[in-house]
Amino acid sequence: MDFIIILQAGVASGTVLLFATLGELLAERSGVLNLGVEGMMLIGAMTGFSVAIKTGNPWMGLLAAMLFAGVISQIHAFIVITLHADQVVSGLALTFLGTGISLVLGEGLSKAGTVALLPNFSIPLLSMIPILGPIFFTNQSILVYIGYLLTPLAWYYINRTRPGLHLRAVGEYPSAADALGINVFLTRYIYVFVGGMLAGLGGATISLAVAPGWFSELTTGGQGWIAVGLVIFAQWDPVRAAVGSYAFGALRRLILDIQGPTILFGAANPFYYNPYWGFFLQMLPYAFTVIVLVIGSREAIRKRLGAPAALGNPYIRGERGK
Amino acid sequence: MSETDNLPSGRSRIHSLEMRGITKRFPGVLASDHVNFDVKAGEVHALLGENGAGKSTLMKILYGLYHPDEGEILINGKPVRISSPTDSINLGIGMIHQHFMLVPTLTVAENVALGLPSSRGLLTDLDVVSKRIVDLADIYGLRLDPSAYVWQLSVGQQQRIEIIKALYRGAALLILDEPTAVLTPQEVDELFVIMRQMTKDGHGLVFISHKLHEVVEICNRVSVLRDGKMIGTRPTSETTKQDLANWMVGREVGFAPDRGNVQRGEIRLKLEDVKCGSDRGTPGLRGVSLDIHAGEILGIAGVSGNGQRELAEAVTGLRKVISGKVTLEGGEITNLQPAEITERLLSYIPEERMKDGMIKDFTVAENLILREHHKPPYSNYGFLNLKNISANADMLIKKFRVKTPSQETMAKNLSGGNIQKIVLAREISRTPRVIIAAQPTRGLDIGATEYVREQLLEQRKLGTAIILISEDLDEIFALSDRIAVLYEGSVMDIVPRASATPQKLGMLMAGVHPENA
């Protein structure tokens, strides 16, 4: 096992989580919880792969993936923003819907052949840095580099721009924003859409770059749920979300790779010889997600973690207080 | 001063604003019935009325949140169209909402900048905004630090942000919706100084309040609304508090309820160094000791969020007491289950009556037996005795004068005053030994308030020990025998009513001991 290679693959794998997490983070900062990330990622993975095969152009696939996932997210937006329905229920339904659609439309896609992938390249100079160079800047997909740019951009957007200020106000105290002429409904629709597009991008990152191909629901394998957990873990901060995403990406790779060799640190590798140990390892990220979600669902704790105050609450004009 | 004089903020004046024949119908209700109302530059015009009289409807029309079915609005004699808050802001009308419209996690400058175009396009221009805030604050005598976070500021300071926000947007005319409801007496005085300065500078102000003495003190003219109709407009100098109250309610109102002479008895409820947490994880009560005697009303004064809610919840068993002791008639009740405490005849009138005081989707009759539903005469062997439940409802509805179409009506369809009567009827009819009444008249109109206060005094006469938690100092003064002031979870002092003054309580509420000031 070469840790540099594991970490390098981990960064690529973490990019998938990064896109989905940032998308969910933006939607939640506007006050809308969207548990449909997993479904939207599957839609993105399926669409991206399918369109890339049909057109021979992975960029077209990427674009289609983002658009389709964005459009699907608007079902959730309509149900919770306009109809004021419960966000948890609607988000769960969206995951089922997304999974279903992608399985039906993706039927036979796993045997459809190979697809032109998005380019991988190294960054001159930066890739020469010892340790960091090979991990972060050598032979990575262009999407990985886009991920590097997106994180500071998202932070700057949320904290330093006027629309970002409006986003925060809408998520914290929508009636105050409304009273000042900010369109709360439109703002939320937009960020749910952006969240959907980023989840779609995350899905397409798998099927077009990190682990190319379509493997039905195993393509994402629950990473959408990890993204939801990561948003809480990141306390709704893009930079922390990036750290969490890459850490989880690396963990994912480590768990896969540690089951490979027969000898580990000079002894027989238990993860190779005993499959249960391997299953246990594979479970860990999801167990972590469950724990974070359970802890994060307590309102008092959420408040302390800095959750947007209006998260989960429909905004109804004319109602007092929140 | 000439007609074209500008305000100090640089904005031109609204010499007069006139609402003519404003009519607004909601399904089944005529919320505003051909109402005329006007404000002039340089005056404070009070708008008085009971809940549902149409004050907020009228002001929401002026602020562009509702559209009138009939009538017109004129500014400086010219008709204007106001179809959204943006229109009204552009015309120079500002509104200070009763519930502050501030985002707690943002700074003062960020809150002011919200919704405005930035001079730097997509980027924020908070330094520019901050400079203008400081300028405005200087002109109007409002002290504010633009870089402070809203959650760090006191209620009075937050209100100043709201005023700055309106001035920043060029407000020449301001609507203040119950601006004093949440302030300490000192903060009210400071607000009045600001208001006087603003009228002197040529702003027009609309002042909405229930507190008649404030109306008499600060306003030039007063208009009274009742049932959607404008009853009349008078100069304040020609009215008294009593006139205004009678005018609002439409009948003679008793002002100072008769307290009678009640001998206070033994200690009923005792708190010894009680500590508990709050929802935010910070300390809620930091060691509170209180004695409440039979036949006594102990008023708990304080600015909202200083431990009042935690106090009520710690005593009623709804919040875990970390340390200390609560005893009811000699028996310890610390951390007992709420049901066990209820059994010992402690009654609770919760602050959030819609949420904690009743079940919205239950009928009036069902809500009236919530505390006793599990035992005879209302149930036997697990079966409800509908006949007794119904008889109980009939009796209580009559006795407490609850206005409801029937006892089968869903509680949520009743008005706030009638809901409170149901809670009161349920809690009082079980002949409690101790009553915890939290904000019992908040949001109620004068008539219902009067009724609730009479009932509490009646209970006091019967020898019940009562804790009255209220942010309304008038109420504290009208009912209490002794007054305890809570500040940041501690009792600052306990003063007999006779030696308490609003000034003294105000200082205690702000965390200052008058002797040390």
Interface residues (C-beta under 8 A of the other chain):
Chain A: R160 T161 R162 P163 L165 H166 R168 A169 E172 Y173 S175 A176 A177 A179 L180 G181 I182 A300 K303 R304 G306 A309 G318 R320 G321
Chain B: L65 S84 P85 T86 I89 M95 H97 H99 F100 M101 L102 V103 P104 T105 L106 E110 N111 A113 L114 G115 L116 P117 S118 G121 L122 L123 T124 K165 D279 R280 G281
